[in-house]
Amino acid sequence: MIKTYAEALDWIHGRTHFGVRPGLSRIRYLLKQLGNPQDELKTIHVAGTNGKGSTVTYLQEMFLAKKMKVGTFTSPYVILFNERISINGEPISNEELIQLVNKVIPIINEMDATDSELHGITEFEVITAMMFDYFLKEEVDVAVVEVGLGGLLDCTNVIKIPVVSGITTIGLDHIDILGDTIEEIATQKAGIIKKNCPVVTGNIPQEAMVVIQNRAKDKQAKLYRFNEEYQVQLEGNQGDFIFRNETAILESLHTSLTGRHQIDNAALAIQLFQVYMEKEKIVYTQNQIKEGLERAFIAGRMETLSESPLVIIDGAHNVPAIYKLKENISSSFIGNQFKNKKLKIIFAAIDTKDIVGMLTLLEDIPNSELILTSFYNDKARPVKELAKLASVVHQVYPNWEEAVFKTLSEVKEDEALLITGSLYFISDVRKKFSQTSIYFKEKRKKEFAIDVL
């Protein structure tokens, strides 16, 4: 029997050697032994290449403003593993996690003892099953569940009939598993659309939208499209906008999350929230929507760790995310922070991403210096290999801590530091910042102390 939190995590992470195994047979068997808790929950199912975490966070905060009990399932975590399974923004406790592990171990041991396809259930499948069981036990009013990978064959797709589904964005990512065309990836994402279940889509390319529309028509699922059935209009200040759909006009909205794309994510979340509340016949107010948008916060997404010197981290972990990052830097949304500053960019990535595509975009950012590094993860691309893929590299550090802290010590008043790439990398950086008061000297030998977080 597992007795400690460390033992529980070791056992969960011990399933990682089974890798990624798309398919639903293993999770369905495990959930059946647990009484199929997923069938008893009211859910919102969210897929997409990027924007899932932001959308889930907006939804969580809007439901909290309504005083509803909301469970969220997200990945990856930024600071603590427990974040992945949260209720009302509070991560699952160590004790609850231990109990869930002990509950599933006998079932999984039985599965592993077979020679059938039930053998070798993965870490993500185990966590998903524990999440459903935990949310049912805790009697959440609504569970907002983020897809892990793709949609059609993702283990979260055991949800039979969500109240409403959402597809945030679609871009080329995980092409080794999902396909190497937008249409193929859209087919996987659209796999979460269920019969007679409404679906809300974000800012999606036309070639992907055709695939989604065909799936929605086939499943007789009402479709709410970005800038069609619902629209946004930007207002004067950063993060301000107006939302319109067939039933309402919401003015003077504001999102605290940084970047033009976050307004798109916020609009998607509003439409999901409204469809959910109307289907469930729950009364809500515009102020609850406004309050939720303004309270939303996501660690590691265009997050300022220090004002002086300016240090920002952003988990832009694939080509579409780096594109948005580059777009934001040059726009009025966050560009003013970098105005007249030289930008030092520290980047690290994992093997499964289009690294050449990301580096190409980063190298094209004006008045910037690219610094490459690596981090402690089996999937992390070694820095020497990163450097071979880059056209222009100013500095290379095998150790990310040296890269960050040496660069910090050299940052001038007219410079800023942006740390980006893999979410796993960003998690390591943020954790280190949160644990440490960083003291350094600039070239004039004046002492500075950076107050972080």
C-alpha positions as a LaTeX table, in Angstrom:
\begin{tabular}{lrrr}
\hline
Residue & $x$ (\AA) & $y$ (\AA) & $z$ (\AA) \\
\hline
Met1 & 0.00 & 0.00 & 0.00 \\
Ile2 & 1.16 & 3.52 & $-0.86$ \\
Lys3 & 1.66 & 5.55 & 2.32 \\
Thr4 & 3.32 & 8.80 & 1.27 \\
Tyr5 & 2.83 & 11.49 & $-1.37$ \\
Ala6 & 6.31 & 10.83 & $-2.77$ \\
Glu7 & 5.48 & 7.14 & $-3.20$ \\
Ala8 & 2.20 & 8.05 & $-4.91$ \\
Leu9 & 3.96 & 10.33 & $-7.41$ \\
Asp10 & 6.67 & 7.74 & $-8.03$ \\
Trp11 & 4.02 & 5.14 & $-8.82$ \\
Ile12 & 2.10 & 7.49 & $-11.14$ \\
His13 & 5.25 & 8.62 & $-12.95$ \\
Gly14 & 6.30 & 4.99 & $-13.20$ \\
Arg15 & 3.62 & 4.60 & $-15.87$ \\
Thr16 & 5.40 & 7.07 & $-18.18$ \\
His17 & 7.54 & 4.32 & $-19.73$ \\
Phe18 & 4.41 & 3.10 & $-21.52$ \\
Gly19 & 4.53 & 6.36 & $-23.46$ \\
Val20 & 1.58 & 7.78 & $-25.41$ \\
Arg21 & $-0.90$ & 5.10 & $-26.51$ \\
Pro22 & $-3.97$ & 6.59 & $-28.20$ \\
Gly23 & $-7.10$ & 4.53 & $-27.65$ \\
Leu24 & $-9.94$ & 4.12 & $-25.18$ \\
Ser25 & $-10.03$ & 0.42 & $-24.28$ \\
Arg26 & $-7.74$ & 0.64 & $-21.23$ \\
Ile27 & $-9.36$ & 3.69 & $-19.68$ \\
Arg28 & $-12.84$ & 2.33 & $-20.33$ \\
Tyr29 & $-12.00$ & $-0.88$ & $-18.49$ \\
Leu30 & $-10.49$ & 1.00 & $-15.53$ \\
Leu31 & $-13.44$ & 3.38 & $-15.31$ \\
Lys32 & $-15.90$ & 0.49 & $-15.50$ \\
Gln33 & $-14.25$ & $-1.02$ & $-12.43$ \\
Leu34 & $-14.64$ & 2.35 & $-10.71$ \\
Gly35 & $-18.35$ & 2.49 & $-11.55$ \\
Asn36 & $-18.09$ & 4.75 & $-14.62$ \\
Pro37 & $-17.98$ & 8.04 & $-12.69$ \\
Gln38 & $-17.59$ & 10.03 & $-15.91$ \\
Asp39 & $-21.19$ & 9.18 & $-16.84$ \\
Glu40 & $-22.53$ & 10.86 & $-13.69$ \\
Leu41 & $-20.80$ & 14.22 & $-14.17$ \\
Lys42 & $-21.93$ & 17.34 & $-16.00$ \\
Thr43 & $-18.95$ & 18.25 & $-18.18$ \\
Ile44 & $-17.51$ & 20.78 & $-20.58$ \\
His45 & $-14.96$ & 19.10 & $-22.87$ \\
Val46 & $-12.25$ & 21.37 & $-24.32$ \\
Ala47 & $-9.88$ & 20.43 & $-27.17$ \\
Gly48 & $-7.49$ & 22.50 & $-29.28$ \\
Thr49 & $-3.86$ & 23.04 & $-30.21$ \\
Asn50 & $-3.42$ & 26.11 & $-28.02$ \\
Gly51 & $-5.68$ & 28.15 & $-25.73$ \\
Lys52 & $-7.15$ & 25.24 & $-23.76$ \\
Gly53 & $-5.61$ & 26.27 & $-20.46$ \\
Ser54 & $-6.77$ & 29.88 & $-20.79$ \\
Thr55 & $-10.28$ & 28.83 & $-21.77$ \\
Val56 & $-10.54$ & 26.43 & $-18.84$ \\
Thr57 & $-9.29$ & 29.12 & $-16.46$ \\
Tyr58 & $-11.84$ & 31.67 & $-17.69$ \\
Leu59 & $-14.61$ & 29.11 & $-17.29$ \\
Gln60 & $-13.47$ & 28.19 & $-13.80$ \\
Glu61 & $-13.54$ & 31.80 & $-12.68$ \\
Met62 & $-16.96$ & 32.47 & $-14.21$ \\
Phe63 & $-18.45$ & 29.42 & $-12.48$ \\
Leu64 & $-16.81$ & 30.52 & $-9.22$ \\
Ala65 & $-18.37$ & 33.97 & $-9.60$ \\
Lys66 & $-21.71$ & 32.15 & $-9.78$ \\
Lys67 & $-20.75$ & 30.27 & $-6.55$ \\
Met68 & $-20.75$ & 26.92 & $-8.32$ \\
Lys69 & $-18.41$ & 24.07 & $-7.40$ \\
Val70 & $-16.18$ & 23.55 & $-10.42$ \\
Gly71 & $-13.62$ & 20.83 & $-11.10$ \\
Thr72 & $-10.86$ & 21.43 & $-13.66$ \\
Phe73 & $-8.56$ & 18.92 & $-15.32$ \\
Thr74 & $-5.55$ & 20.44 & $-17.06$ \\
Ser75 & $-2.03$ & 19.61 & $-18.20$ \\
Pro76 & 0.79 & 20.05 & $-17.79$ \\
Tyr77 & 1.22 & 21.53 & $-14.33$ \\
Val78 & 3.42 & 24.55 & $-13.67$ \\
Ile79 & 4.38 & 24.33 & $-10.00$ \\
Leu80 & 2.74 & 21.29 & $-8.41$ \\
Phe81 & 1.58 & 18.00 & $-9.93$ \\
Asn82 & $-1.67$ & 18.23 & $-7.94$ \\
Glu83 & $-2.70$ & 21.30 & $-10.00$ \\
Arg84 & $-3.82$ & 18.97 & $-12.77$ \\
Ile85 & $-6.87$ & 17.92 & $-10.73$ \\
Ser86 & $-8.38$ & 20.93 & $-8.98$ \\
Ile87 & $-11.69$ & 21.98 & $-7.44$ \\
Asn88 & $-12.50$ & 25.70 & $-7.19$ \\
Gly89 & $-8.89$ & 26.40 & $-8.12$ \\
Glu90 & $-7.51$ & 24.33 & $-5.22$ \\
Pro91 & $-5.29$ & 21.39 & $-6.24$ \\
Ile92 & $-6.20$ & 17.95 & $-4.99$ \\
Ser93 & $-4.64$ & 17.28 & $-1.56$ \\
Asn94 & $-1.74$ & 14.88 & $-1.10$ \\
Glu95 & $-3.96$ & 12.68 & 1.08 \\
Glu96 & $-6.70$ & 12.45 & $-1.55$ \\
Leu97 & $-4.13$ & 11.63 & $-4.21$ \\
Ile98 & $-2.71$ & 8.81 & $-2.08$ \\
Gln99 & $-6.20$ & 7.39 & $-1.55$ \\
Leu100 & $-6.95$ & 7.45 & $-5.26$ \\
Val101 & $-3.66$ & 5.74 & $-6.11$ \\
Asn102 & $-4.36$ & 2.97 & $-3.61$ \\
Lys103 & $-7.85$ & 2.60 & $-5.07$ \\
Val104 & $-6.65$ & 2.05 & $-8.65$ \\
Ile105 & $-3.49$ & 0.00 & $-8.01$ \\
Pro106 & $-5.27$ & $-3.37$ & $-7.54$ \\
Ile107 & $-7.27$ & $-2.85$ & $-10.75$ \\
Ile108 & $-4.20$ & $-1.82$ & $-12.73$ \\
Asn109 & $-2.16$ & $-4.73$ & $-11.36$ \\
Glu110 & $-4.88$ & $-7.02$ & $-12.67$ \\
Met111 & $-4.80$ & $-5.27$ & $-16.05$ \\
Asp112 & $-1.01$ & $-5.49$ & $-16.26$ \\
Ala113 & $-1.14$ & $-9.23$ & $-15.54$ \\
Thr114 & $-3.00$ & $-9.88$ & $-18.78$ \\
Asp115 & $-1.54$ & $-10.32$ & $-22.24$ \\
Ser116 & $-4.38$ & $-8.34$ & $-23.77$ \\
Glu117 & $-4.53$ & $-4.69$ & $-24.86$ \\
Leu118 & $-5.45$ & $-3.81$ & $-21.26$ \\
His119 & $-1.79$ & $-4.21$ & $-20.28$ \\
Gly120 & 0.28 & $-1.03$ & $-19.91$ \\
Ile121 & $-2.18$ & 1.72 & $-19.07$ \\
Thr122 & $-0.37$ & 5.06 & $-19.30$ \\
Glu123 & 0.22 & 7.81 & $-16.75$ \\
Phe124 & $-2.26$ & 10.17 & $-18.39$ \\
Glu125 & $-4.95$ & 7.48 & $-18.53$ \\
Val126 & $-4.47$ & 6.75 & $-14.81$ \\
Ile127 & $-4.69$ & 10.43 & $-13.88$ \\
Thr128 & $-7.78$ & 10.88 & $-16.05$ \\
Ala129 & $-9.60$ & 7.99 & $-14.36$ \\
Met130 & $-8.67$ & 9.28 & $-10.89$ \\
Met131 & $-9.92$ & 12.74 & $-11.86$ \\
Phe132 & $-13.38$ & 11.49 & $-12.83$ \\
Asp133 & $-13.63$ & 9.42 & $-9.65$ \\
Tyr134 & $-12.52$ & 12.34 & $-7.47$ \\
Phe135 & $-14.89$ & 14.87 & $-9.06$ \\
Leu136 & $-17.86$ & 12.53 & $-8.59$ \\
Lys137 & $-16.94$ & 11.85 & $-4.96$ \\
Glu138 & $-16.64$ & 15.59 & $-4.30$ \\
Glu139 & $-19.95$ & 16.27 & $-6.09$ \\
Val140 & $-18.75$ & 19.09 & $-8.32$ \\
Asp141 & $-21.48$ & 21.05 & $-10.09$ \\
Val142 & $-19.51$ & 21.04 & $-13.34$ \\
Ala143 & $-16.27$ & 19.43 & $-14.53$ \\
Val144 & $-14.25$ & 21.31 & $-17.15$ \\
Val145 & $-12.03$ & 18.71 & $-18.79$ \\
Glu146 & $-9.09$ & 19.57 & $-21.02$ \\
Val147 & $-8.13$ & 17.09 & $-23.72$ \\
Gly148 & $-4.62$ & 15.72 & $-23.36$ \\
Leu149 & $-3.70$ & 15.02 & $-26.99$ \\
Gly150 & $-5.92$ & 15.32 & $-30.05$ \\
Gly151 & $-9.46$ & 14.39 & $-29.13$ \\
Leu152 & $-10.86$ & 11.41 & $-31.01$ \\
Leu153 & $-8.59$ & 8.84 & $-29.34$ \\
Asp154 & $-7.68$ & 10.87 & $-26.27$ \\
Cys155 & $-8.65$ & 9.09 & $-23.06$ \\
Thr156 & $-10.78$ & 12.05 & $-21.92$ \\
Asn157 & $-13.08$ & 11.20 & $-24.83$ \\
Val158 & $-14.78$ & 8.58 & $-22.67$ \\
Ile159 & $-17.14$ & 11.45 & $-21.86$ \\
Lys160 & $-20.30$ & 10.25 & $-23.58$ \\
Ile161 & $-22.41$ & 13.40 & $-23.66$ \\
Pro162 & $-20.86$ & 16.63 & $-22.38$ \\
Val163 & $-23.21$ & 19.54 & $-21.86$ \\
Val164 & $-21.13$ & 21.46 & $-24.40$ \\
Ser165 & $-17.78$ & 20.98 & $-26.14$ \\
Gly166 & $-15.19$ & 23.55 & $-27.21$ \\
Ile167 & $-12.38$ & 23.53 & $-29.80$ \\
Thr168 & $-10.05$ & 26.47 & $-29.20$ \\
Thr169 & $-7.51$ & 26.60 & $-32.04$ \\
Ile170 & $-6.02$ & 24.20 & $-34.58$ \\
Gly171 & $-2.43$ & 24.24 & $-35.76$ \\
Leu172 & 0.36 & 21.83 & $-36.67$ \\
Asp173 & 1.51 & 20.16 & $-33.45$ \\
His174 & 2.14 & 16.55 & $-32.41$ \\
Ile175 & 2.26 & 15.71 & $-36.11$ \\
Asp176 & 3.91 & 12.36 & $-35.36$ \\
Ile177 & 0.66 & 11.24 & $-33.70$ \\
Leu178 & $-2.15$ & 13.44 & $-35.01$ \\
Gly179 & $-1.13$ & 13.85 & $-38.66$ \\
Asp180 & 0.90 & 16.35 & $-40.65$ \\
Thr181 & $-1.90$ & 18.38 & $-42.23$ \\
Ile182 & $-4.36$ & 20.82 & $-40.71$ \\
Glu183 & $-7.24$ & 18.67 & $-41.97$ \\
Glu184 & $-5.88$ & 15.52 & $-40.28$ \\
Ile185 & $-5.37$ & 17.33 & $-36.99$ \\
Ala186 & $-8.83$ & 18.89 & $-37.24$ \\
Thr187 & $-10.30$ & 15.41 & $-37.66$ \\
Gln188 & $-8.72$ & 14.37 & $-34.38$ \\
Lys189 & $-9.88$ & 17.49 & $-32.53$ \\
Ala190 & $-13.39$ & 17.22 & $-33.96$ \\
Gly191 & $-13.58$ & 13.71 & $-32.53$ \\
Ile192 & $-14.90$ & 15.15 & $-29.27$ \\
Ile193 & $-18.10$ & 16.34 & $-30.97$ \\
Lys194 & $-21.00$ & 14.15 & $-29.82$ \\
Lys195 & $-24.50$ & 13.62 & $-31.17$ \\
Asn196 & $-26.86$ & 16.52 & $-30.37$ \\
Cys197 & $-24.20$ & 18.15 & $-28.19$ \\
Pro198 & $-23.44$ & 21.81 & $-29.01$ \\
Val199 & $-19.87$ & 22.78 & $-29.87$ \\
Val200 & $-18.17$ & 26.17 & $-29.73$ \\
Thr201 & $-15.14$ & 26.87 & $-31.90$ \\
Gly202 & $-12.44$ & 29.52 & $-31.53$ \\
Asn203 & $-10.37$ & 31.33 & $-34.14$ \\
Ile204 & $-9.80$ & 28.37 & $-36.47$ \\
Pro205 & $-8.37$ & 28.19 & $-40.04$ \\
Gln206 & $-10.92$ & 27.66 & $-42.79$ \\
Glu207 & $-9.53$ & 24.28 & $-43.89$ \\
Ala208 & $-9.94$ & 22.99 & $-40.33$ \\
Met209 & $-13.35$ & 24.63 & $-39.99$ \\
Val210 & $-14.68$ & 22.62 & $-42.94$ \\
Val211 & $-13.76$ & 19.39 & $-41.16$ \\
Ile212 & $-15.42$ & 20.54 & $-37.93$ \\
Gln213 & $-18.57$ & 21.70 & $-39.72$ \\
Asn214 & $-18.91$ & 18.34 & $-41.45$ \\
Arg215 & $-18.50$ & 16.47 & $-38.16$ \\
Ala216 & $-21.01$ & 18.76 & $-36.42$ \\
Lys217 & $-23.52$ & 18.27 & $-39.24$ \\
Asp218 & $-23.06$ & 14.50 & $-39.10$ \\
Lys219 & $-23.62$ & 14.51 & $-35.33$ \\
Gln220 & $-26.48$ & 17.03 & $-35.51$ \\
Ala221 & $-24.52$ & 19.23 & $-33.12$ \\
Lys222 & $-25.31$ & 22.93 & $-33.05$ \\
Leu223 & $-22.20$ & 24.91 & $-33.95$ \\
Tyr224 & $-21.18$ & 28.31 & $-32.52$ \\
Arg225 & $-18.31$ & 29.79 & $-34.56$ \\
Phe226 & $-15.92$ & 32.61 & $-33.69$ \\
Asn227 & $-16.86$ & 35.80 & $-35.56$ \\
Glu228 & $-20.03$ & 34.12 & $-36.87$ \\
Glu229 & $-22.50$ & 33.07 & $-34.16$ \\
Tyr230 & $-20.49$ & 35.13 & $-31.66$ \\
Gln231 & $-18.15$ & 38.07 & $-32.21$ \\
Val232 & $-15.66$ & 40.29 & $-30.40$ \\
Gln233 & $-14.90$ & 43.97 & $-30.87$ \\
Leu234 & $-11.76$ & 45.47 & $-29.37$ \\
Glu235 & $-12.04$ & 48.63 & $-27.30$ \\
Gly236 & $-9.52$ & 51.31 & $-26.45$ \\
Asn237 & $-7.42$ & 49.84 & $-23.65$ \\
Gln238 & $-5.38$ & 46.67 & $-23.59$ \\
Gly239 & $-7.59$ & 43.68 & $-22.78$ \\
Asp240 & $-10.89$ & 45.57 & $-23.21$ \\
Phe241 & $-13.54$ & 44.27 & $-25.59$ \\
Ile242 & $-17.23$ & 43.89 & $-26.41$ \\
Phe243 & $-18.84$ & 40.46 & $-26.84$ \\
Arg244 & $-21.88$ & 39.84 & $-29.04$ \\
Asn245 & $-23.95$ & 36.79 & $-29.86$ \\
Glu246 & $-27.52$ & 36.00 & $-30.82$ \\
Thr247 & $-28.81$ & 36.53 & $-27.29$ \\
Ala248 & $-26.67$ & 39.25 & $-25.70$ \\
Ile249 & $-24.29$ & 42.19 & $-26.05$ \\
Leu250 & $-21.75$ & 42.38 & $-23.23$ \\
Glu251 & $-19.85$ & 45.65 & $-23.03$ \\
Ser252 & $-16.88$ & 46.89 & $-20.99$ \\
Leu253 & $-15.35$ & 43.43 & $-20.67$ \\
His254 & $-11.73$ & 43.09 & $-19.63$ \\
Thr255 & $-9.34$ & 40.18 & $-19.42$ \\
Ser256 & $-6.33$ & 40.25 & $-17.13$ \\
Leu257 & $-4.45$ & 37.72 & $-19.29$ \\
Thr258 & $-1.99$ & 39.34 & $-21.67$ \\
Gly259 & $-2.15$ & 39.15 & $-25.45$ \\
Arg260 & $-4.63$ & 39.71 & $-28.27$ \\
His261 & $-5.28$ & 35.97 & $-28.50$ \\
Gln262 & $-6.50$ & 35.96 & $-24.89$ \\
Ile263 & $-9.50$ & 38.04 & $-25.94$ \\
Asp264 & $-10.35$ & 35.33 & $-28.47$ \\
Asn265 & $-10.01$ & 32.70 & $-25.73$ \\
Ala266 & $-12.16$ & 34.79 & $-23.40$ \\
Ala267 & $-14.90$ & 35.11 & $-26.02$ \\
Leu268 & $-14.86$ & 31.34 & $-26.56$ \\
Ala269 & $-15.17$ & 30.81 & $-22.81$ \\
Ile270 & $-18.09$ & 33.25 & $-22.58$ \\
Gln271 & $-19.96$ & 31.41 & $-25.33$ \\
Leu272 & $-19.26$ & 28.04 & $-23.66$ \\
Phe273 & $-20.43$ & 29.41 & $-20.31$ \\
Gln274 & $-23.63$ & 30.84 & $-21.76$ \\
Val275 & $-24.50$ & 27.65 & $-23.65$ \\
Tyr276 & $-23.86$ & 25.57 & $-20.53$ \\
Met277 & $-25.95$ & 27.79 & $-18.27$ \\
Glu278 & $-28.82$ & 28.00 & $-20.73$ \\
Lys279 & $-28.89$ & 24.24 & $-21.34$ \\
Glu280 & $-28.84$ & 23.60 & $-17.58$ \\
Lys281 & $-31.41$ & 26.38 & $-17.03$ \\
Ile282 & $-29.19$ & 28.21 & $-14.53$ \\
Val283 & $-29.67$ & 31.96 & $-14.13$ \\
Tyr284 & $-26.51$ & 34.08 & $-14.33$ \\
Thr285 & $-25.58$ & 37.74 & $-14.63$ \\
Gln286 & $-23.28$ & 39.74 & $-16.87$ \\
Asn287 & $-21.36$ & 40.83 & $-13.78$ \\
Gln288 & $-20.47$ & 37.20 & $-13.04$ \\
Ile289 & $-18.98$ & 36.89 & $-16.52$ \\
Lys290 & $-17.05$ & 40.16 & $-16.06$ \\
Glu291 & $-15.79$ & 39.13 & $-12.63$ \\
Gly292 & $-14.61$ & 35.78 & $-13.94$ \\
Leu293 & $-12.66$ & 37.32 & $-16.83$ \\
Glu294 & $-10.95$ & 39.85 & $-14.59$ \\
Arg295 & $-9.91$ & 37.28 & $-11.97$ \\
Ala296 & $-8.40$ & 34.82 & $-14.44$ \\
Phe297 & $-4.71$ & 34.09 & $-13.98$ \\
Ile298 & $-2.42$ & 31.45 & $-15.48$ \\
Ala299 & 1.10 & 30.94 & $-14.22$ \\
Gly300 & 3.73 & 30.87 & $-16.93$ \\
Arg301 & 1.67 & 32.49 & $-19.69$ \\
Met302 & 3.04 & 35.96 & $-20.50$ \\
Glu303 & 3.71 & 36.26 & $-16.78$ \\
Thr304 & 5.89 & 39.07 & $-15.44$ \\
Leu305 & 8.31 & 37.75 & $-12.83$ \\
Ser306 & 10.13 & 41.05 & $-12.37$ \\
Glu307 & 9.49 & 44.65 & $-13.35$ \\
Ser308 & 13.07 & 45.87 & $-12.95$ \\
Pro309 & 14.73 & 44.38 & $-14.83$ \\
Leu310 & 11.76 & 43.26 & $-16.92$ \\
Val311 & 11.57 & 39.44 & $-16.87$ \\
Ile312 & 8.67 & 37.66 & $-18.58$ \\
Ile313 & 8.06 & 33.93 & $-18.98$ \\
Asp314 & 5.75 & 32.39 & $-21.56$ \\
Gly315 & 5.13 & 28.73 & $-22.26$ \\
Ala316 & 5.03 & 29.13 & $-26.03$ \\
His317 & 5.67 & 25.46 & $-26.74$ \\
Asn318 & 4.84 & 25.06 & $-30.43$ \\
Val319 & 4.88 & 27.03 & $-33.68$ \\
Pro320 & 1.37 & 28.56 & $-33.35$ \\
Ala321 & 2.18 & 29.70 & $-29.79$ \\
Ile322 & 5.53 & 31.23 & $-30.83$ \\
Tyr323 & 3.74 & 32.98 & $-33.69$ \\
Lys324 & 1.26 & 34.49 & $-31.21$ \\
Leu325 & 4.14 & 35.45 & $-28.92$ \\
Lys326 & 5.92 & 37.24 & $-31.74$ \\
Glu327 & 2.67 & 38.93 & $-32.76$ \\
Asn328 & 2.06 & 40.12 & $-29.21$ \\
Ile329 & 5.57 & 41.52 & $-28.83$ \\
Ser330 & 5.10 & 43.70 & $-31.88$ \\
Ser331 & 1.56 & 44.77 & $-30.98$ \\
Ser332 & 0.24 & 47.39 & $-28.60$ \\
Phe333 & $-1.04$ & 44.62 & $-26.32$ \\
Ile334 & 2.34 & 43.96 & $-24.74$ \\
Gly335 & 4.69 & 45.72 & $-27.10$ \\
Asn336 & 4.84 & 48.81 & $-24.92$ \\
Gln337 & 6.59 & 46.77 & $-22.23$ \\
Phe338 & 9.42 & 46.09 & $-24.68$ \\
Lys339 & 9.42 & 49.49 & $-26.33$ \\
Asn340 & 12.97 & 50.75 & $-26.96$ \\
Lys341 & 14.38 & 47.69 & $-25.17$ \\
Lys342 & 16.68 & 45.06 & $-26.58$ \\
Leu343 & 15.13 & 41.67 & $-25.94$ \\
Lys344 & 17.19 & 38.76 & $-24.67$ \\
Ile345 & 15.32 & 35.52 & $-25.40$ \\
Ile346 & 16.15 & 32.24 & $-23.63$ \\
Phe347 & 14.63 & 29.22 & $-25.37$ \\
Ala348 & 14.41 & 25.49 & $-24.69$ \\
Ala349 & 12.19 & 22.83 & $-26.27$ \\
Ile350 & 11.30 & 19.15 & $-26.30$ \\
Asp351 & 11.96 & 16.69 & $-29.12$ \\
Thr352 & 8.40 & 16.24 & $-30.33$ \\
Lys353 & 7.94 & 19.85 & $-31.47$ \\
Asp354 & 8.72 & 21.63 & $-34.75$ \\
Ile355 & 11.87 & 23.21 & $-33.38$ \\
Val356 & 13.07 & 24.61 & $-36.70$ \\
Gly357 & 9.74 & 26.38 & $-37.15$ \\
Met358 & 9.91 & 27.88 & $-33.65$ \\
Leu359 & 13.52 & 28.99 & $-34.03$ \\
Thr360 & 12.78 & 30.60 & $-37.38$ \\
Leu361 & 10.10 & 32.77 & $-35.81$ \\
Leu362 & 12.22 & 33.69 & $-32.78$ \\
Glu363 & 15.21 & 34.61 & $-34.95$ \\
Asp364 & 13.00 & 37.05 & $-36.86$ \\
Ile365 & 12.08 & 39.14 & $-33.79$ \\
Pro366 & 13.70 & 42.58 & $-34.24$ \\
Asn367 & 16.28 & 43.91 & $-31.78$ \\
Ser368 & 16.64 & 40.59 & $-30.01$ \\
Glu369 & 19.35 & 38.17 & $-28.93$ \\
Leu370 & 18.63 & 34.43 & $-28.95$ \\
Ile371 & 20.06 & 32.28 & $-26.15$ \\
Leu372 & 19.62 & 28.50 & $-26.32$ \\
Thr373 & 19.62 & 26.07 & $-23.42$ \\
Ser374 & 18.20 & 22.74 & $-22.26$ \\
Phe375 & 16.59 & 21.40 & $-19.09$ \\
Tyr376 & 16.10 & 18.25 & $-17.04$ \\
Asn377 & 13.56 & 16.17 & $-18.94$ \\
Asp378 & 13.90 & 12.96 & $-20.96$ \\
Lys379 & 12.22 & 14.68 & $-23.91$ \\
Ala380 & 14.30 & 17.88 & $-23.79$ \\
Arg381 & 16.33 & 18.55 & $-26.94$ \\
Pro382 & 20.07 & 18.82 & $-26.04$ \\
Val383 & 21.34 & 22.32 & $-26.55$ \\
Lys384 & 24.02 & 21.27 & $-29.04$ \\
Glu385 & 21.32 & 19.83 & $-31.29$ \\
Leu386 & 19.22 & 22.97 & $-30.85$ \\
Ala387 & 22.17 & 25.09 & $-31.95$ \\
Lys388 & 22.60 & 23.03 & $-35.13$ \\
Leu389 & 18.99 & 23.76 & $-36.09$ \\
Ala390 & 19.28 & 27.52 & $-35.57$ \\
Ser391 & 20.41 & 30.02 & $-38.19$ \\
Val392 & 21.45 & 32.69 & $-35.69$ \\
Val393 & 22.50 & 31.92 & $-32.12$ \\
His394 & 24.20 & 34.40 & $-29.85$ \\
Gln395 & 24.85 & 32.22 & $-26.81$ \\
Val396 & 24.49 & 28.55 & $-25.83$ \\
Tyr397 & 24.25 & 27.17 & $-22.30$ \\
Pro398 & 23.90 & 23.42 & $-21.59$ \\
Asn399 & 22.49 & 24.25 & $-18.13$ \\
Trp400 & 19.33 & 26.38 & $-18.02$ \\
Glu401 & 20.03 & 27.78 & $-14.56$ \\
Glu402 & 23.35 & 29.17 & $-15.75$ \\
Ala403 & 21.64 & 30.56 & $-18.84$ \\
Val404 & 18.98 & 32.36 & $-16.80$ \\
Phe405 & 21.04 & 33.68 & $-13.92$ \\
Lys406 & 24.10 & 34.67 & $-15.94$ \\
Thr407 & 21.89 & 36.48 & $-18.43$ \\
Leu408 & 20.07 & 38.19 & $-15.56$ \\
Ser409 & 23.35 & 39.41 & $-14.13$ \\
Glu410 & 24.17 & 41.04 & $-17.47$ \\
Val411 & 20.78 & 42.64 & $-18.25$ \\
Lys412 & 21.08 & 46.40 & $-18.75$ \\
Glu413 & 18.49 & 49.09 & $-18.08$ \\
Asp414 & 17.56 & 49.23 & $-21.77$ \\
Glu415 & 17.14 & 45.44 & $-22.03$ \\
Ala416 & 14.47 & 42.88 & $-21.09$ \\
Leu417 & 14.54 & 39.13 & $-20.64$ \\
Leu418 & 11.97 & 36.77 & $-22.17$ \\
Ile419 & 12.12 & 33.09 & $-21.20$ \\
Thr420 & 10.05 & 30.83 & $-23.45$ \\
Gly421 & 9.60 & 27.39 & $-24.98$ \\
Ser422 & 8.49 & 24.13 & $-23.41$ \\
Leu423 & 5.93 & 24.36 & $-20.62$ \\
Tyr424 & 8.07 & 21.86 & $-18.70$ \\
Phe425 & 11.01 & 24.26 & $-19.01$ \\
Ile426 & 8.87 & 27.23 & $-17.94$ \\
Ser427 & 7.68 & 25.22 & $-14.94$ \\
Asp428 & 11.29 & 24.66 & $-13.83$ \\
Val429 & 12.15 & 28.33 & $-14.27$ \\
Arg430 & 9.12 & 29.60 & $-12.41$ \\
Lys431 & 9.65 & 27.16 & $-9.56$ \\
Lys432 & 13.24 & 28.36 & $-9.17$ \\
Phe433 & 12.16 & 31.98 & $-9.19$ \\
Ser434 & 9.48 & 31.34 & $-6.59$ \\
Gln435 & 12.02 & 29.70 & $-4.27$ \\
Thr436 & 14.78 & 32.26 & $-4.59$ \\
Ser437 & 15.43 & 35.95 & $-4.08$ \\
Ile438 & 17.86 & 36.59 & $-6.88$ \\
Tyr439 & 20.68 & 39.01 & $-6.22$ \\
Phe440 & 22.97 & 40.14 & $-8.99$ \\
Lys441 & 25.22 & 42.96 & $-10.04$ \\
Glu442 & 24.96 & 44.93 & $-13.20$ \\
Lys443 & 28.08 & 46.24 & $-14.88$ \\
Arg444 & 28.05 & 49.46 & $-12.86$ \\
Lys445 & 28.44 & 47.22 & $-9.76$ \\
Lys446 & 25.26 & 48.57 & $-8.22$ \\
Glu447 & 23.43 & 45.93 & $-6.15$ \\
Phe448 & 19.95 & 44.91 & $-7.20$ \\
Ala449 & 17.46 & 42.53 & $-5.59$ \\
Ile450 & 14.72 & 41.13 & $-7.79$ \\
Asp451 & 11.48 & 40.58 & $-5.91$ \\
Val452 & 9.78 & 37.74 & $-7.71$ \\
Leu453 & 6.22 & 36.44 & $-7.49$ \\
\hline
\end{tabular}
